[in-house]
């Protein structure tokens, strides 16, 4: 195959272990080692430092890794364009996404897209916005879906949907019937906050500083599910997007009260790609499809809250 040596090299670089890479590739360690030595002989430089704890890329290896990833993406693009001549029949779309879209949007979008293109598979990783951005920047994923992603030279924002943070609480909460509340009003109740350094937490911290308040949370977590359960059981409040609790809002178990503080209303959910990377056809098609699905899902929730 055109990309066998490159695939072997990138697997070793990713695992930093010949053994683990060989297990992933389903080949013998000796065969994989020979392939790596062959590359090093061809270029005349060591690509890995070998030591007792494993292996690490040399400076030359770092340069070659960038080339290998780029070449593999180009091969995938050629393959997808050839497939496009016959219709969108095969391919893998890799996505790294924030947890907010897991409850409803991503499963539904993938299922509907797969109905139209059954040969397309998906590789989905769920992580915080900072890790999503890093995965796109480093070329480890086709599509990143992040909350309030930073503007960077290496990133292209394909689309963004405005998705303000709201105060999520039980429908029986004393503040549940208010048309909107301030962050200061929430402070007398138990509060669950997103983990530090996440996109939503940064917005909340900036808004609190602007309002001259300091929230002492009962719970800090990167788990949306845990924060949603928290407000179910103790009349607490958490600050998330409406999409994060889509099912609970539809069922009437939770309510989403808009927040007065303007900073938290500037939040967006962004679909990002690497600026210099041409995506496989399947990934391009799914991005267009996902944008429509996200808009269709968000509109009824936003309208219901207005």
C-alpha positions in Angstrom: 0.0 0.0 0.0 1.1 3.6 -0.7 1.0 4.6 3.0 2.1 1.5 4.9 5.5 2.9 6.0 3.9 6.2 7.0 1.1 4.4 8.9 3.6 2.3 10.8 5.8 5.3 11.7 2.8 7.4 12.9 1.5 4.5 15.0 4.9 4.2 16.8 5.1 8.0 17.3 1.6 8.0 18.8 2.1 5.2 21.2 5.8 5.9 21.9 6.1 2.1 22.0 7.0 -0.5 19.4 5.0 -3.2 21.2 1.8 -1.1 21.6 2.0 0.1 18.0 2.5 -3.5 16.7 -0.5 -4.6 18.7 -2.6 -1.9 17.1 -1.4 -2.7 13.6 -1.6 -6.5 14.1 2.0 -7.2 13.0 5.0 -8.6 14.7 7.2 -6.3 16.7 10.3 -7.4 14.7 8.6 -6.5 11.4 7.6 -3.1 12.7 11.2 -2.5 14.0 12.6 -3.3 10.6 10.3 -0.8 8.9 11.4 1.9 11.3 15.1 1.1 10.8 14.5 1.1 7.0 13.1 4.6 7.2 16.0 5.8 9.4 18.5 4.3 6.9 16.8 5.9 4.0 16.9 9.4 5.5 20.3 8.9 7.2 19.1 10.2 10.6 17.6 8.6 13.7 13.9 9.2 14.0 13.5 7.9 17.5 15.5 8.1 20.8 15.4 4.6 22.3 15.6 4.2 26.1 14.4 2.0 28.9 11.1 3.8 29.4 10.2 3.5 25.7 11.0 5.7 22.7 10.7 9.4 21.8 10.8 11.3 18.6 14.1 13.0 17.7 14.0 16.5 16.1 14.2 14.8 12.7 11.4 12.5 13.8 9.2 15.5 14.7 9.8 16.9 11.2 9.1 13.5 9.5 5.9 13.1 11.6 4.5 16.3 10.2 5.3 15.1 6.7 3.8 11.7 7.4 0.5 13.0 8.7 0.2 15.4 5.8 0.9 12.6 3.3 -1.6 10.3 4.9 -4.2 13.0 4.7 -3.5 13.5 1.1 -3.8 9.8 0.4 -7.1 9.8 2.2 -8.3 12.8 0.1 -7.3 11.1 -3.1 -9.1 7.9 -2.0 -12.2 9.9 -1.1 -12.2 11.8 -4.4 -12.0 8.5 -6.3 -14.8 7.1 -4.3 -16.8 10.3 -5.0 -16.8 9.4 -8.7 -18.9 6.4 -7.7 -20.9 8.3 -5.0 -20.0 8.7 -1.4 -19.4 4.9 -0.7 -16.7 4.7 2.0 -14.4 6.6 4.3 -14.0 7.5 7.9 -14.9 10.8 9.5 -12.9 11.6 12.6 -14.5 14.0 15.1 -13.3 15.4 18.4 -16.2 17.1 20.2 -17.3 18.6 23.5 -19.7 16.6 25.6 -22.6 19.0 25.0 -23.5 17.4 21.7 -23.4 13.8 22.9 -26.8 13.6 24.4 -28.8 14.1 21.2 -27.2 15.9 18.3 -24.2 13.8 17.4 -26.0 10.4 17.6 -28.9 11.7 15.6 -26.7 13.4 12.9 -24.5 10.4 12.5 -27.5 8.0 12.3 -29.2 10.2 9.6 -26.0 10.7 7.6 -25.3 6.9 7.7 -28.8 6.2 6.3 -27.8 8.3 3.2 -24.2 7.0 3.1 -24.0 3.6 4.8 -20.4 3.0 3.8 -19.1 5.9 5.9 -17.9 5.2 9.4 -17.2 7.6 12.3 -14.4 7.8 14.8 -15.6 10.1 17.6 -13.6 11.3 20.7 -15.2 13.4 23.5 -13.1 15.9 25.3 -12.9 19.4 26.6 -12.7 22.4 24.2 -8.9 22.9 24.9 -8.2 19.3 23.9 -10.5 19.5 20.9 -8.6 22.6 19.6 -5.2 20.9 20.2 -6.4 17.8 18.2 -7.4 19.9 15.2 -4.2 22.0 15.4 -2.0 18.8 15.5 -3.9 17.1 12.7 -5.2 14.3 14.8 -8.9 14.8 13.8 -10.8 15.9 10.7 -13.4 18.0 12.6 -13.3 19.7 16.0 -16.5 20.9 17.7 -15.6 23.2 20.5 -17.3 25.7 22.9 -16.2 29.3 22.3 -12.9 28.3 20.5 -10.0 30.8 20.4 -9.0 32.5 17.1 -5.8 30.9 15.9 -3.9 31.1 12.7 -3.9 27.3 12.2 -7.6 27.0 12.7 -10.5 27.7 10.3 -14.0 28.1 11.7 -16.4 26.4 9.3 -19.5 27.5 11.1 -20.5 28.7 14.6 -23.9 28.7 16.3 -24.7 31.1 19.1 -25.3 29.1 22.2 -25.4 31.2 25.4 -24.9 29.7 28.8 -28.0 29.5 30.8 -28.8 28.7 34.5 -30.0 25.1 34.5 -32.1 24.1 37.5 -35.0 21.8 38.6 -38.5 22.9 37.5 -39.3 23.1 41.2 -36.4 25.5 42.0 -37.4 28.8 43.6 -35.9 30.7 40.7 -37.3 28.5 37.9 -40.2 30.8 37.0 -38.1 34.0 36.7 -37.7 35.4 33.2 -33.9 35.8 33.8 -31.5 35.9 36.7 -28.0 37.3 37.3 -25.0 35.3 38.4 -25.2 37.2 41.8 -28.7 35.9 42.4 -27.6 32.3 42.0 -25.0 32.6 44.8 -27.4 31.7 47.6 -28.0 28.2 46.2 -25.7 25.3 45.7 -23.8 25.7 42.5 -22.0 23.2 40.2 -19.4 24.8 37.9 -17.6 23.5 34.9 -14.0 22.4 35.4 -11.4 25.1 35.4 -9.8 26.2 32.1 -12.8 24.9 30.0 -14.4 27.4 27.6 -17.6 27.7 29.7 -15.7 28.1 33.0 -13.5 30.9 31.5 -16.6 32.8 30.5 -18.2 32.4 33.9 -15.1 33.5 35.7 -14.8 36.6 33.5 -18.4 37.4 34.0 -18.1 37.0 37.8 -15.0 39.3 37.8 -16.9 41.9 35.8 -19.8 41.7 38.3 -17.5 41.9 41.3 -18.6 38.6 42.7 -16.9 35.3 43.6 -18.8 32.0 43.3 -17.9 29.2 45.7 -19.1 26.1 44.0 -20.2 23.0 45.9 -19.1 20.9 42.8 -16.6 21.4 40.0 -16.6 18.8 37.3 -15.9 18.3 33.6 -18.9 15.9 33.5 -22.1 17.4 32.1 -24.1 14.4 33.3 -22.8 14.8 36.9 -23.8 18.5 36.9 -27.2 17.8 35.5 -27.8 15.1 38.2 -26.6 17.6 40.8 -29.3 20.1 40.1 -31.9 17.3 40.0 -31.3 16.2 43.5 -30.5 19.2 45.6 -32.2 22.3 44.1 -28.8 23.5 42.9 -27.9 25.5 39.8 -25.4 24.9 37.1 -24.4 26.9 34.0 -24.4 25.1 30.7 -25.7 25.4 27.2 -29.3 24.3 26.5 -28.0 21.5 24.3 -26.2 20.0 27.2 -29.5 19.0 28.9 -31.7 18.7 25.8 -33.7 15.7 26.9 -34.3 17.0 30.4 -35.5 20.3 29.1 -37.8 18.7 26.6 -39.2 16.4 29.4 -39.8 19.5 31.6 -37.6 18.1 34.4 -35.2 21.0 34.1 -35.7 24.6 33.1 -33.1 26.9 31.4 -33.3 30.4 32.8 -31.5 33.1 30.7 -28.6 34.9 32.5 -28.5 38.7 32.6 -24.7 39.0 32.6 -23.9 39.8 29.0 -20.5 38.0 28.8 -22.1 34.5 29.1 -24.4 35.3 26.3 -21.6 35.7 23.8 -20.8 31.9 23.8 -20.8 29.9 20.6 -20.4 26.3 19.5 -17.8 26.2 16.7 -17.0 23.6 14.1 -13.3 24.0 13.3 -10.8 22.4 11.0 -7.1 22.9 10.3 -6.5 25.9 8.1 -4.0 24.2 5.8 -5.7 20.8 5.6 -8.0 19.7 2.8 -10.6 17.4 4.3 -11.7 14.0 2.9 -14.9 14.3 0.9 -16.9 12.4 3.5 -15.8 14.9 6.2 -16.7 17.9 4.1 -20.1 16.4 3.4 -20.8 15.6 7.0 -19.8 19.1 8.1 -22.4 20.6 5.8 -25.0 18.1 7.1 -24.1 18.7 10.8 -24.5 22.4 10.4 -28.1 21.9 9.3 -28.8 19.4 12.0 -27.4 21.7 14.7 -29.5 24.7 13.5 -32.6 22.6 13.3 -32.1 21.2 16.8 -31.2 24.5 18.4 -34.0 26.7 17.0 -36.9 25.0 18.8 -35.1 25.0 22.1 -34.0 28.7 21.8 -37.5 29.7 20.6 -39.1 27.9 23.5 -37.0 29.8 26.0 -37.6 33.2 24.5 
